[in-house]
Amino acid sequence: MEGDSVTLNTDVTECKDDRIVLSLGAEKSLIANIKRNKQIFSISDVLDGRFRDRLKLDNKTGSVTITNITSEHAGVYQLEIVGAKLLTKIFNVSVYARLPVPVISNNSSTCSSSSSSSYCSLVCSVVNVGHVTLSWYKGNSLLSSISVSDLSISLSLPLEVEYQDKNTYSCVLNNPISNQTTHLDIRKLCLTCSGTPTHVVHSADLCCCWISVDCLCCRDLLHLQEM
């Protein structure tokens, strides 16, 4: 992950008067040339100086650590230890950016009234991401997802839920090594024009209201007749 350190291990317990050569890519661009017997540690600037002040050598094993790594340091490395015999190690280094926290927002242009749709339209979004997957979950069940391999792109994923839904929903952004999760709070995001969660009125509710009014009217009429 960007900002971390990556160690290219030689798996050697101890190297003595060996020469260590570190190169990158199919062209084997020289990064570092280390002559341990002469205490020489030279770093090449041919790759725009991207490794300057970032390499650390383990004097005992010959392992090399790249500090404060960025996406510029991704690639295939070759580490050679030249001594009584030649030891070659190949490392394929992938670097992932730190993930932002997904943002869930109401996708409706206007507030909802109780007489309109019983569904709330939402969208989960992230910006400046690459090599990630954005997903909606209902509990532990995957509802939908979208993946991208490009760098520095914006992603959004819509979702519709009922206003009275009691299930747990979450939006998850992940790559192969980490993830970020935002949980949906329906009561905060799905509001009516009055600023309260929408209550869907059903026909049974209307029927009860009319019966109550009729009974009240009947009682008032009887009271007048008795007078």
N, C-alpha and C positions, 0 to 999 in steps of 0.2 A: 504494500500500500504506500502511496506517496507520503514522504516524510519519514518513513521507517528506514532501517538499515538491513541490508542483505549480505550474508556471508557466503562466499564461494569456498566451500570446504574441500581441502585436498584429501582428507581421510588419512593423512600421514601423521604418525605420532611425533616424528621429529625429523626435520631435514637440516643438514649441516652446512656444507659449503656449496649448496646447489644454487642454480640460477633459475629465477621464476619469471615467466613471460605471460602477461595477460593481454588477450586480444579480443576484438568484438566483430561479429558478423562474418559473412561468407568471404569478405575481402581480408579478414583477419587484421583489421586496423589495430595497430599497436596502441595499447593503453598504458601499460606499465612494464618496465624492465628492471627487475630487482636482482642485484648481484650481492648475495648475502656475505660472501667471503670478504668483499671490499666495502660492505655497508653502504652500497649505492642503491637508492630507491628513486628512479627517474620515471616521471609521468609524462606521457606525450600529450600535446595540445592539438593534435591533428583533428580531433572531433570537437572543435569549437570550445575547447577547454571545459567540457561538461564534467570531467572527472577531477578537476582541480580542487584540492583540499577536501576531497570526498573519500579517498582510499586509505585504508588502514591495513597494515600487514601484521599477521601473527608470526613473530620471529621464530617460534618453535615449530609450527606445523606448516607454514607457508601459505595458510589460508588468507584470502583477501576479502575485506569488508567494504562495501559501498555504503556510505552514510548519506542520510537525507536524500533518498532516492526519488527521482521523478520519472514521468513517462518517457523522457529522453533517454533514460538508461535501460529501457526494455530491449531485449534482443538475445542473441545466442553468443555466449562467452566461451572462450577456450583458455584454459589455464594449464600451462606447461611447466613442469619441474624438471630441469635439465641437470642431471648429476651423473652418478655411476650408470644409471639407466634413465630413460625418458619416461615420464609419467604425464599423460594427457587427460584432462577432465573437461567435459562439455557441460555447460549450464544454460538452460533456456529460462530466461528471466522475464516474467510478465509483471507489469506495474499497473495497479488500479488506483483511480482517484478516490479520495474519501467521499462517501455518499452523503448527499444532502437529505434532510428530512422531508418526506412527501407532504404536500399541502392539499388539504381537502376543502373545497369551497362549494357554495350553492351555484348551480349552473343555470338558474332561472334568471331572466332579465327583470322580472317583477315578482312581488310577493304573491303568495297563494291565498285564495279565499276558500272558505269551507265548502262552497258549492261547486268548486272546480275539481280538477283531478285530485285523486287521493294519493298520488305519487310525488315524491320529492326528487328533483333532478340534481345530481351531484357530479363533481369532477375532481379527480386526484391528479396533481401535476407536479413535475420537477423540471428544473432547467439546468443546462450545461452539464449533461451527463453523457456517458459513453460505455458501451459494453455492459448494459444493465437490462433488467427485466422489471417492469412495473405491473403489479397485480392487485386485484380486489379479492378479499376473502370474506366469506360468511362463516364465522366461527373458524373451523380449521379446513373448510371446503373452498377450493379455488373456484371463483366465479368467472373471472376473465383476466387476461394478461396481454402485455405487449412487450416485445424485446427489440433492442437496437444494438448494432455493433459499431455505429459511427461514433465519432468524438464530438463533444460539445454540442449536443442536440437537446431540444426540449421535448418532453413527453407528456401526454395527458390521457386519462382513461375515465370514461363516463360511467355512471351507475344511477339506477333509479330504485328507490325504496319507498315502501308505504310509510305514511306519516306515523302510523300507530305500530310500526314494526318494532318488536322487542329483541330482535336478534342482534348479535355483536358483529359489526363490520370493521374491517381494517384494510388499509392500503399499504402495500409492502414494496419497497425498492430494494433490489438485491443484485449483487454480482457474485462471482464464484467464491469470494472470501469474506463478504460482510453483507449486512442488510440494515435497513432503517424502516421503522413501522410507525404509522399514524393511525390511531383508532378514531372511528366516526362517532360523534355525539349528535344524534338525530335531533334532540331537543334544542340544541344551540343553532344548528344550521338550517333546519326545516321549520320555518316560522310562518305564521299567517301575517296578513297586513297589519293586524293589531299587535303583532309582536309576540304571540303565544303559539305553541304547537297546534297545528291544525287538528280539529276534531271532525271526523266525517259523520254527518247525520244520516242515519238509516231510516227506512220507512217505519220500522217498529217504534222508533223514538217519536216520530211525528204522530203516530196513532195514539200513543199514550198521552201526548199533549192534548189532542182533541178530546179524548175521553175525559180528561181532567176538567177541561173547560165546560163540556156539556154537563157534567155532574154539578159543577159550581153554579151554572145557570139554573139548573133544576132546583137546587136548594134555595136560591134567591127567589124564584117564582113561588115556591111553596110558602116561603116566609111572607111574601106580599099578600097571598090569598088568605092566610090566617089573620092578617091585620085587618 
